Amino acid sequence: MAGMDDHLRLSDNERISAMSALATHFTEGRLDTSEFDERTLAASQAKTRGDLRPLFDDLPGQLPAALDGARR
């Protein structure tokens, strides 16, 4: 997903995939409950890929890996 366009609108599957990736980071101990809740809410309200990017900037794999699940 190199060169991912941050202005592209998200699909429901991409939002769900991002929230699932956040849940994985939460269960692996990278996010506390408050961070998980905040980021999941933001992901559910995201309109574009650019809206999601800050939610993953400090996590391994970052956004492209999170959206990969939407393609399966």
Gaussian input, Z-matrix of N, CA and C with variables (Angstrom, degrees):
# hf/3-21g

backbone

0 1
 N
 C     1     B1
 C     2     B2     1     A1
 N     3     B3     2     A2     1     D1
 C     4     B4     3     A3     2     D2
 C     5     B5     4     A4     3     D3
 N     6     B6     5     A5     4     D4
 C     7     B7     6     A6     5     D5
 C     8     B8     7     A7     6     D6
 N     9     B9     8     A8     7     D7
 C    10    B10     9     A9     8     D8
 C    11    B11    10    A10     9     D9
 N    12    B12    11    A11    10    D10
 C    13    B13    12    A12    11    D11
 C    14    B14    13    A13    12    D12
 N    15    B15    14    A14    13    D13
 C    16    B16    15    A15    14    D14
 C    17    B17    16    A16    15    D15
 N    18    B18    17    A17    16    D16
 C    19    B19    18    A18    17    D17
 C    20    B20    19    A19    18    D18
 N    21    B21    20    A20    19    D19
 C    22    B22    21    A21    20    D20
 C    23    B23    22    A22    21    D21
 N    24    B24    23    A23    22    D22
 C    25    B25    24    A24    23    D23
 C    26    B26    25    A25    24    D24
 N    27    B27    26    A26    25    D25
 C    28    B28    27    A27    26    D26
 C    29    B29    28    A28    27    D27
 N    30    B30    29    A29    28    D28
 C    31    B31    30    A30    29    D29
 C    32    B32    31    A31    30    D30
 N    33    B33    32    A32    31    D31
 C    34    B34    33    A33    32    D32
 C    35    B35    34    A34    33    D33
 N    36    B36    35    A35    34    D34
 C    37    B37    36    A36    35    D35
 C    38    B38    37    A37    36    D36
 N    39    B39    38    A38    37    D37
 C    40    B40    39    A39    38    D38
 C    41    B41    40    A40    39    D39
 N    42    B42    41    A41    40    D40
 C    43    B43    42    A42    41    D41
 C    44    B44    43    A43    42    D42
 N    45    B45    44    A44    43    D43
 C    46    B46    45    A45    44    D44
 C    47    B47    46    A46    45    D45
 N    48    B48    47    A47    46    D46
 C    49    B49    48    A48    47    D47
 C    50    B50    49    A49    48    D48
 N    51    B51    50    A50    49    D49
 C    52    B52    51    A51    50    D50
 C    53    B53    52    A52    51    D51
 N    54    B54    53    A53    52    D52
 C    55    B55    54    A54    53    D53
 C    56    B56    55    A55    54    D54
 N    57    B57    56    A56    55    D55
 C    58    B58    57    A57    56    D56
 C    59    B59    58    A58    57    D57
 N    60    B60    59    A59    58    D58
 C    61    B61    60    A60    59    D59
 C    62    B62    61    A61    60    D60
 N    63    B63    62    A62    61    D61
 C    64    B64    63    A63    62    D62
 C    65    B65    64    A64    63    D63
 N    66    B66    65    A65    64    D64
 C    67    B67    66    A66    65    D65
 C    68    B68    67    A67    66    D66
 N    69    B69    68    A68    67    D67
 C    70    B70    69    A69    68    D68
 C    71    B71    70    A70    69    D69
 N    72    B72    71    A71    70    D70
 C    73    B73    72    A72    71    D71
 C    74    B74    73    A73    72    D72
 N    75    B75    74    A74    73    D73
 C    76    B76    75    A75    74    D74
 C    77    B77    76    A76    75    D75
 N    78    B78    77    A77    76    D76
 C    79    B79    78    A78    77    D77
 C    80    B80    79    A79    78    D78
 N    81    B81    80    A80    79    D79
 C    82    B82    81    A81    80    D80
 C    83    B83    82    A82    81    D81
 N    84    B84    83    A83    82    D82
 C    85    B85    84    A84    83    D83
 C    86    B86    85    A85    84    D84
 N    87    B87    86    A86    85    D85
 C    88    B88    87    A87    86    D86
 C    89    B89    88    A88    87    D87
 N    90    B90    89    A89    88    D88
 C    91    B91    90    A90    89    D89
 C    92    B92    91    A91    90    D90
 N    93    B93    92    A92    91    D91
 C    94    B94    93    A93    92    D92
 C    95    B95    94    A94    93    D93
 N    96    B96    95    A95    94    D94
 C    97    B97    96    A96    95    D95
 C    98    B98    97    A97    96    D96
 N    99    B99    98    A98    97    D97
 C   100   B100    99    A99    98    D98
 C   101   B101   100   A100    99    D99
 N   102   B102   101   A101   100   D100
 C   103   B103   102   A102   101   D101
 C   104   B104   103   A103   102   D102
 N   105   B105   104   A104   103   D103
 C   106   B106   105   A105   104   D104
 C   107   B107   106   A106   105   D105
 N   108   B108   107   A107   106   D106
 C   109   B109   108   A108   107   D107
 C   110   B110   109   A109   108   D108
 N   111   B111   110   A110   109   D109
 C   112   B112   111   A111   110   D110
 C   113   B113   112   A112   111   D111
 N   114   B114   113   A113   112   D112
 C   115   B115   114   A114   113   D113
 C   116   B116   115   A115   114   D114
 N   117   B117   116   A116   115   D115
 C   118   B118   117   A117   116   D116
 C   119   B119   118   A118   117   D117
 N   120   B120   119   A119   118   D118
 C   121   B121   120   A120   119   D119
 C   122   B122   121   A121   120   D120
 N   123   B123   122   A122   121   D121
 C   124   B124   123   A123   122   D122
 C   125   B125   124   A124   123   D123
 N   126   B126   125   A125   124   D124
 C   127   B127   126   A126   125   D125
 C   128   B128   127   A127   126   D126
 N   129   B129   128   A128   127   D127
 C   130   B130   129   A129   128   D128
 C   131   B131   130   A130   129   D129
 N   132   B132   131   A131   130   D130
 C   133   B133   132   A132   131   D131
 C   134   B134   133   A133   132   D132
 N   135   B135   134   A134   133   D133
 C   136   B136   135   A135   134   D134
 C   137   B137   136   A136   135   D135
 N   138   B138   137   A137   136   D136
 C   139   B139   138   A138   137   D137
 C   140   B140   139   A139   138   D138
 N   141   B141   140   A140   139   D139
 C   142   B142   141   A141   140   D140
 C   143   B143   142   A142   141   D141
 N   144   B144   143   A143   142   D142
 C   145   B145   144   A144   143   D143
 C   146   B146   145   A145   144   D144
 N   147   B147   146   A146   145   D145
 C   148   B148   147   A147   146   D146
 C   149   B149   148   A148   147   D147
 N   150   B150   149   A149   148   D148
 C   151   B151   150   A150   149   D149
 C   152   B152   151   A151   150   D150
 N   153   B153   152   A152   151   D151
 C   154   B154   153   A153   152   D152
 C   155   B155   154   A154   153   D153
 N   156   B156   155   A155   154   D154
 C   157   B157   156   A156   155   D155
 C   158   B158   157   A157   156   D156
 N   159   B159   158   A158   157   D157
 C   160   B160   159   A159   158   D158
 C   161   B161   160   A160   159   D159
 N   162   B162   161   A161   160   D160
 C   163   B163   162   A162   161   D161
 C   164   B164   163   A163   162   D162
 N   165   B165   164   A164   163   D163
 C   166   B166   165   A165   164   D164
 C   167   B167   166   A166   165   D165
 N   168   B168   167   A167   166   D166
 C   169   B169   168   A168   167   D167
 C   170   B170   169   A169   168   D168
 N   171   B171   170   A170   169   D169
 C   172   B172   171   A171   170   D170
 C   173   B173   172   A172   171   D171
 N   174   B174   173   A173   172   D172
 C   175   B175   174   A174   173   D173
 C   176   B176   175   A175   174   D174
 N   177   B177   176   A176   175   D175
 C   178   B178   177   A177   176   D176
 C   179   B179   178   A178   177   D177
 N   180   B180   179   A179   178   D178
 C   181   B181   180   A180   179   D179
 C   182   B182   181   A181   180   D180
 N   183   B183   182   A182   181   D181
 C   184   B184   183   A183   182   D182
 C   185   B185   184   A184   183   D183
 N   186   B186   185   A185   184   D184
 C   187   B187   186   A186   185   D185
 C   188   B188   187   A187   186   D186
 N   189   B189   188   A188   187   D187
 C   190   B190   189   A189   188   D188
 C   191   B191   190   A190   189   D189
 N   192   B192   191   A191   190   D190
 C   193   B193   192   A192   191   D191
 C   194   B194   193   A193   192   D192
 N   195   B195   194   A194   193   D193
 C   196   B196   195   A195   194   D194
 C   197   B197   196   A196   195   D195
 N   198   B198   197   A197   196   D196
 C   199   B199   198   A198   197   D197
 C   200   B200   199   A199   198   D198
 N   201   B201   200   A200   199   D199
 C   202   B202   201   A201   200   D200
 C   203   B203   202   A202   201   D201
 N   204   B204   203   A203   202   D202
 C   205   B205   204   A204   203   D203
 C   206   B206   205   A205   204   D204
 N   207   B207   206   A206   205   D205
 C   208   B208   207   A207   206   D206
 C   209   B209   208   A208   207   D207
 N   210   B210   209   A209   208   D208
 C   211   B211   210   A210   209   D209
 C   212   B212   211   A211   210   D210
 N   213   B213   212   A212   211   D211
 C   214   B214   213   A213   212   D212
 C   215   B215   214   A214   213   D213

   B1=1.4451
   B2=1.5164
   B3=1.2853
   B4=1.4607
   B5=1.5113
   B6=1.3228
   B7=1.4571
   B8=1.5208
   B9=1.3178
   B10=1.4479
   B11=1.5262
   B12=1.3243
   B13=1.4588
   B14=1.5265
   B15=1.3268
   B16=1.4615
   B17=1.5238
   B18=1.3193
   B19=1.4608
   B20=1.5249
   B21=1.3354
   B22=1.4625
   B23=1.5220
   B24=1.3192
   B25=1.4606
   B26=1.5266
   B27=1.3145
   B28=1.4605
   B29=1.5153
   B30=1.3083
   B31=1.4621
   B32=1.5290
   B33=1.3139
   B34=1.4670
   B35=1.5218
   B36=1.3387
   B37=1.4682
   B38=1.5205
   B39=1.3253
   B40=1.4637
   B41=1.5274
   B42=1.3299
   B43=1.4736
   B44=1.5263
   B45=1.3251
   B46=1.4712
   B47=1.5199
   B48=1.3195
   B49=1.4537
   B50=1.5339
   B51=1.3172
   B52=1.4656
   B53=1.5281
   B54=1.3212
   B55=1.4682
   B56=1.5257
   B57=1.3173
   B58=1.4567
   B59=1.5285
   B60=1.3305
   B61=1.4645
   B62=1.5290
   B63=1.3198
   B64=1.4706
   B65=1.5273
   B66=1.3240
   B67=1.4630
   B68=1.5265
   B69=1.3155
   B70=1.4655
   B71=1.5228
   B72=1.3172
   B73=1.4677
   B74=1.5277
   B75=1.3243
   B76=1.4644
   B77=1.5258
   B78=1.3245
   B79=1.4664
   B80=1.5257
   B81=1.3414
   B82=1.4589
   B83=1.5313
   B84=1.3309
   B85=1.4627
   B86=1.5181
   B87=1.3303
   B88=1.4630
   B89=1.5300
   B90=1.3093
   B91=1.4687
   B92=1.5171
   B93=1.3414
   B94=1.4572
   B95=1.5359
   B96=1.3038
   B97=1.4629
   B98=1.5239
   B99=1.3108
   B100=1.4638
   B101=1.5262
   B102=1.3398
   B103=1.4706
   B104=1.5229
   B105=1.3116
   B106=1.4665
   B107=1.5228
   B108=1.3312
   B109=1.4671
   B110=1.5344
   B111=1.3201
   B112=1.4695
   B113=1.5248
   B114=1.3348
   B115=1.4632
   B116=1.5284
   B117=1.3246
   B118=1.4602
   B119=1.5227
   B120=1.3209
   B121=1.4569
   B122=1.5266
   B123=1.3218
   B124=1.4660
   B125=1.5257
   B126=1.3251
   B127=1.4693
   B128=1.5260
   B129=1.3204
   B130=1.4678
   B131=1.5252
   B132=1.3339
   B133=1.4653
   B134=1.5295
   B135=1.3290
   B136=1.4631
   B137=1.5291
   B138=1.3108
   B139=1.4655
   B140=1.5340
   B141=1.3487
   B142=1.4578
   B143=1.5281
   B144=1.3341
   B145=1.4589
   B146=1.5209
   B147=1.3061
   B148=1.4561
   B149=1.5213
   B150=1.3346
   B151=1.4642
   B152=1.5363
   B153=1.3285
   B154=1.4657
   B155=1.5230
   B156=1.3125
   B157=1.4711
   B158=1.5378
   B159=1.3445
   B160=1.4747
   B161=1.5267
   B162=1.3322
   B163=1.4585
   B164=1.5234
   B165=1.3390
   B166=1.4649
   B167=1.5210
   B168=1.3245
   B169=1.4615
   B170=1.5246
   B171=1.3163
   B172=1.4657
   B173=1.5282
   B174=1.3393
   B175=1.4577
   B176=1.5316
   B177=1.3385
   B178=1.4616
   B179=1.5303
   B180=1.3096
   B181=1.4618
   B182=1.5066
   B183=1.3070
   B184=1.4570
   B185=1.5287
   B186=1.3058
   B187=1.4595
   B188=1.5294
   B189=1.3279
   B190=1.4665
   B191=1.5208
   B192=1.3213
   B193=1.4630
   B194=1.5268
   B195=1.3214
   B196=1.4611
   B197=1.5257
   B198=1.3271
   B199=1.4641
   B200=1.5229
   B201=1.3160
   B202=1.4615
   B203=1.5282
   B204=1.3229
   B205=1.4567
   B206=1.5088
   B207=1.3153
   B208=1.4690
   B209=1.5273
   B210=1.3210
   B211=1.4608
   B212=1.5158
   B213=1.3408
   B214=1.4652
   B215=1.5026
   A1=110.96
   A2=115.66
   A3=120.09
   A4=110.14
   A5=116.03
   A6=119.83
   A7=112.93
   A8=116.92
   A9=121.12
   A10=110.24
   A11=116.54
   A12=122.42
   A13=109.97
   A14=116.40
   A15=121.80
   A16=113.58
   A17=117.61
   A18=120.42
   A19=113.08
   A20=117.35
   A21=120.00
   A22=110.33
   A23=115.17
   A24=120.73
   A25=109.99
   A26=116.13
   A27=122.68
   A28=111.73
   A29=115.55
   A30=121.09
   A31=107.98
   A32=117.08
   A33=120.28
   A34=110.32
   A35=117.03
   A36=120.19
   A37=111.75
   A38=117.61
   A39=120.41
   A40=111.17
   A41=117.39
   A42=120.04
   A43=110.39
   A44=116.15
   A45=120.96
   A46=110.39
   A47=116.96
   A48=121.35
   A49=110.98
   A50=116.89
   A51=121.03
   A52=110.53
   A53=117.54
   A54=120.28
   A55=110.76
   A56=117.37
   A57=121.21
   A58=110.68
   A59=116.49
   A60=120.43
   A61=110.34
   A62=117.37
   A63=120.49
   A64=110.54
   A65=116.89
   A66=120.88
   A67=110.76
   A68=117.01
   A69=120.73
   A70=110.51
   A71=116.90
   A72=120.05
   A73=110.76
   A74=117.61
   A75=122.05
   A76=110.26
   A77=117.23
   A78=119.81
   A79=112.12
   A80=116.97
   A81=120.43
   A82=111.98
   A83=116.99
   A84=121.48
   A85=115.64
   A86=117.53
   A87=119.73
   A88=112.52
   A89=116.73
   A90=122.01
   A91=108.65
   A92=116.24
   A93=118.20
   A94=108.37
   A95=116.62
   A96=121.02
   A97=112.16
   A98=116.67
   A99=121.05
   A100=111.29
   A101=116.62
   A102=120.67
   A103=110.98
   A104=116.14
   A105=120.49
   A106=110.86
   A107=116.58
   A108=120.84
   A109=111.35
   A110=116.78
   A111=121.04
   A112=111.75
   A113=115.75
   A114=119.81
   A115=112.13
   A116=116.69
   A117=119.33
   A118=110.66
   A119=117.61
   A120=120.81
   A121=110.40
   A122=116.53
   A123=120.23
   A124=110.90
   A125=117.66
   A126=121.13
   A127=110.77
   A128=116.84
   A129=119.80
   A130=111.90
   A131=117.14
   A132=121.61
   A133=113.20
   A134=116.78
   A135=121.37
   A136=110.96
   A137=115.60
   A138=121.85
   A139=111.73
   A140=116.21
   A141=120.69
   A142=110.24
   A143=115.23
   A144=119.92
   A145=110.62
   A146=116.70
   A147=120.72
   A148=112.63
   A149=116.82
   A150=120.59
   A151=110.97
   A152=116.15
   A153=120.33
   A154=113.39
   A155=116.79
   A156=120.70
   A157=113.49
   A158=120.53
   A159=119.35
   A160=113.42
   A161=117.17
   A162=120.63
   A163=111.79
   A164=116.69
   A165=121.91
   A166=113.67
   A167=118.48
   A168=121.35
   A169=113.70
   A170=117.94
   A171=120.31
   A172=112.87
   A173=116.76
   A174=121.14
   A175=110.77
   A176=117.62
   A177=120.41
   A178=111.00
   A179=115.46
   A180=120.17
   A181=112.93
   A182=116.30
   A183=124.03
   A184=113.02
   A185=117.20
   A186=122.09
   A187=114.72
   A188=121.36
   A189=119.11
   A190=113.05
   A191=117.20
   A192=120.28
   A193=111.06
   A194=116.84
   A195=120.55
   A196=111.28
   A197=117.05
   A198=120.65
   A199=112.46
   A200=117.14
   A201=120.97
   A202=112.26
   A203=116.68
   A204=120.80
   A205=113.43
   A206=117.37
   A207=121.49
   A208=111.06
   A209=117.79
   A210=121.88
   A211=112.78
   A212=117.45
   A213=120.87
   A214=111.85
   D1=34.18
   D2=178.94
   D3=-62.09
   D4=143.96
   D5=179.04
   D6=70.92
   D7=29.01
   D8=-178.08
   D9=-60.31
   D10=129.66
   D11=-178.53
   D12=-82.49
   D13=112.86
   D14=-178.34
   D15=-67.55
   D16=-12.75
   D17=-178.32
   D18=-91.96
   D19=-6.02
   D20=179.55
   D21=-70.79
   D22=138.67
   D23=178.56
   D24=-70.51
   D25=147.18
   D26=179.76
   D27=-85.79
   D28=148.95
   D29=170.12
   D30=-91.00
   D31=165.57
   D32=175.07
   D33=-60.60
   D34=-39.39
   D35=179.40
   D36=-62.51
   D37=-37.06
   D38=178.33
   D39=-67.47
   D40=-39.08
   D41=176.71
   D42=-63.87
   D43=-44.48
   D44=179.86
   D45=-63.09
   D46=-41.93
   D47=178.33
   D48=-62.19
   D49=-42.23
   D50=178.38
   D51=-63.83
   D52=-42.50
   D53=179.34
   D54=-66.50
   D55=-35.81
   D56=176.57
   D57=-65.23
   D58=-41.15
   D59=177.36
   D60=-63.28
   D61=-40.01
   D62=176.97
   D63=-62.91
   D64=-39.17
   D65=178.49
   D66=-62.77
   D67=-38.30
   D68=176.89
   D69=-63.63
   D70=-44.73
   D71=178.10
   D72=-63.05
   D73=-36.28
   D74=177.55
   D75=-64.44
   D76=-48.64
   D77=-177.68
   D78=-68.43
   D79=-23.70
   D80=177.00
   D81=-86.70
   D82=-0.40
   D83=173.64
   D84=88.72
   D85=11.06
   D86=-179.87
   D87=-82.14
   D88=-21.70
   D89=179.91
   D90=-125.08
   D91=140.09
   D92=172.57
   D93=-86.15
   D94=176.24
   D95=-174.80
   D96=-59.26
   D97=-42.90
   D98=-179.13
   D99=-64.18
   D100=-45.98
   D101=178.78
   D102=-62.83
   D103=-42.88
   D104=179.08
   D105=-60.56
   D106=-47.18
   D107=179.89
   D108=-60.83
   D109=-45.70
   D110=-179.60
   D111=-63.02
   D112=-46.61
   D113=-177.38
   D114=-69.80
   D115=-37.25
   D116=178.61
   D117=-65.96
   D118=-41.49
   D119=176.59
   D120=-61.56
   D121=-45.52
   D122=179.09
   D123=-62.23
   D124=-40.33
   D125=178.91
   D126=-64.18
   D127=-39.67
   D128=-178.94
   D129=-67.71
   D130=-23.66
   D131=-179.07
   D132=-101.24
   D133=-1.86
   D134=-177.19
   D135=-64.80
   D136=141.03
   D137=178.44
   D138=-103.29
   D139=-35.41
   D140=-176.14
   D141=-127.87
   D142=166.68
   D143=176.75
   D144=-61.83
   D145=-33.39
   D146=177.63
   D147=-62.93
   D148=-30.56
   D149=176.89
   D150=-66.93
   D151=-31.30
   D152=-178.92
   D153=-81.71
   D154=-29.91
   D155=-171.65
   D156=-51.14
   D157=-47.10
   D158=-178.41
   D159=-63.04
   D160=-21.88
   D161=-179.10
   D162=-72.46
   D163=-17.50
   D164=-176.18
   D165=-119.19
   D166=-2.89
   D167=-174.72
   D168=-57.33
   D169=-31.85
   D170=-177.75
   D171=-103.36
   D172=15.80
   D173=-179.06
   D174=-116.68
   D175=145.33
   D176=177.89
   D177=-59.43
   D178=140.73
   D179=179.85
   D180=88.90
   D181=-32.91
   D182=178.93
   D183=52.37
   D184=-159.73
   D185=-170.52
   D186=-66.50
   D187=-46.91
   D188=-177.94
   D189=-53.87
   D190=-41.68
   D191=179.13
   D192=-66.53
   D193=-36.38
   D194=179.84
   D195=-64.79
   D196=-37.38
   D197=-178.39
   D198=-82.96
   D199=-12.12
   D200=179.39
   D201=-57.59
   D202=-35.94
   D203=-179.77
   D204=-62.98
   D205=-24.10
   D206=-179.90
   D207=-71.69
   D208=-18.20
   D209=-177.89
   D210=-88.84
   D211=-11.75
   D212=-176.65
   D213=-80.82

